[in-house]
Amino acid sequence: MPTAAVNGVSFVLQSSPDNGVTWHTIAGAKKATLTRKTNAIDSTSKDDSGDKSVLAGLREWSVAFDQLWVSGDAGQLDLQAAQAAGTVIKIRLGYGNTTTDTYTGSGIVTDLAEDMPDNEAVTYTGTFQGSGPLTKAGLAH
């Protein structure tokens, strides 16, 4: 059964400084990219007649985000504090405050950048590298 396209304007990125008790929507969202990867382990042998064989290895995930800078925003402050301290923080990516099509995971902030151009909006970009599983709403966290 075909499904309808989804407007990305409904998606939000949220941070939780207290392991999911309190959630702060990171203000000024422009774009977020969720990337999921699986490493390939070469399992080729002479029995494979010259064709490569692979096994699924370790999985990893990350979220790259592009926001407008919002002074004093709790979500942006969560990310800054976690990056400065090198601590693990929890994030959630999905439709606003609903629980459908929502992904949740823990990890570290690997980079943050503030772009301050002349006569344009200041932007705030960064990357969040997952540590452990990324879970979808409805599954055990």
N, C-alpha and C positions, 0 to 999 in steps of 0.2 A: 504494500500500500504506500503510495507516495506521501511524502510529508512536505509541509510548507517551509519555505525559507525562513530564517530567523534574523531579525534586525539586531545587530550587535549593540545598539544603543541601550538595550535592556540589561546587558551584562555589567557586573560590578566586581571589583577586586576589594577584598576586605582583609584586615589584619587583626590578630588577637594577641595582645601582649601577655595574656594569662591562660594560655592553652585552651582557648575555645569558650571561656566563660563569658567574656565581653568581646563584641565584634565592632570594629571601626571601619566604615566604608572609606576607602582611600579616595579623597575628593579629586575632582578635576580630571576624571578618566577620559582619555582619548583612545587608547588602544591597549589591549593585553594579548599576549600570544602564549598559549599553553603548548609546550613541546614535550612529547613523550618518545623515548627511544629505547630500543633493545639492542644490546651488543650481540654481534654474531661471533660464535666460536667455531673456528675451522675444524671440522671433523672429517676432512677428506682422507681417504685411504686408497691404496692401490686397487681395491675392489670397486671403486667408483668410476673406473674406466675413463679417467681424465675429466670427469665432471666434479665440480666443487660441491661439497656437502657442508652444511652448517647446522649448528644447534643454537637455540635461543640462550643467551647469557644474561648478564645483569641488566635490569631495567633502570632507567633514570627519567626524571622529569624536571622541568623548570618553567618559570613564568617570567617573560620579559614584559615590562609595562612602560607606558608613555602617558604621563599625566600633566595637567596644568599645575603649576606651583600654587598652592593655597596656604598662605601663611597661618601657622598655628593648627593645621589640620591634624587631628589625632592619629589617623592612619599613616600619614607621612611621618609623623613623629615616632610612631611605633617602629617603622622601618629604619629610620635614622638611628634610634637607640639600639636596635638589634644589630645593625651593621657595625656601629662603633664598639659595642661590647663583644661582638663575635658570638652572640647567643642565638639559639634556635627560637624561631617564632612560628606561629601557625598562620596560614592564610586560607582564604576561601575565595573561589572564583565561580560566579554563576549569576543567576537572575535575581538581582536585588536581594531582598531578605527572604525569598522563598527557599524551599528545600528541593525543588526539582531541578535537574540538570546543574547541580552544584558539586564542585570538586573541592575537597579539603585535604590539606597536608601540612607537614612541618618541614622546616629547612632553614637555610641561612640566606641572608641578603649578601650577594657576592659583589654587586656594584650599584652605586647610586651616582647620578649626575644631574646637575642643575645647569640648564642652558639659559643664559641671560642675554638675548639679542637686543639690539637697539630698536626701539619702537615696535616690539612684538611681545607676545605673551611669554612669560618665563615658563619653561617646561621642566619636568622632573621625570627622569627615566631611570630604570634599574632592572636588575635581574635577581630573581629568587630561585635558588637551587634547592630542589627537594631532597630531603633526607628520610628515607623510608617510603612507605607506600603513599600513593595518591588515591584517595577513596572518593567514590561518587555517592551522592545522597542516597539514602536507603540502605547503605552497607554499613557494617560496623566500622567505627573510626578507631 
